[in-house]
Amino acid sequence: MGIGDKAKHTAEDMAGHMKEAAGKATDNEKLEAEGKVDQAKADFKKAGDDVKDAFDK
């Protein structure tokens, strides 16, 4: 997998963390949940990258 994809997924994960923190700070449960979902999506994509990397080797 390319470095660009890994960087993109890491950025998505960080955005999820920021969204979750903003939700907690403002007591906005919907925003907090969206942040957690964004993080899960990014983690799933990262895991897919790791699988692809394993098969490329």
VENTA-V847823 format. One record per helix or strand of 3 or more residues. SS is the DSSP state (H for helix, E for strand). FROM is the first residue (numbers start at 1). LEN is the number of residues. Records with the same first field share a line. If there is no record, write none. Layout:
# VENTA-V847823
SS->FROM-LEN, FROM-LEN
This chain:
# VENTA-V847823
H->3-23, 29-28
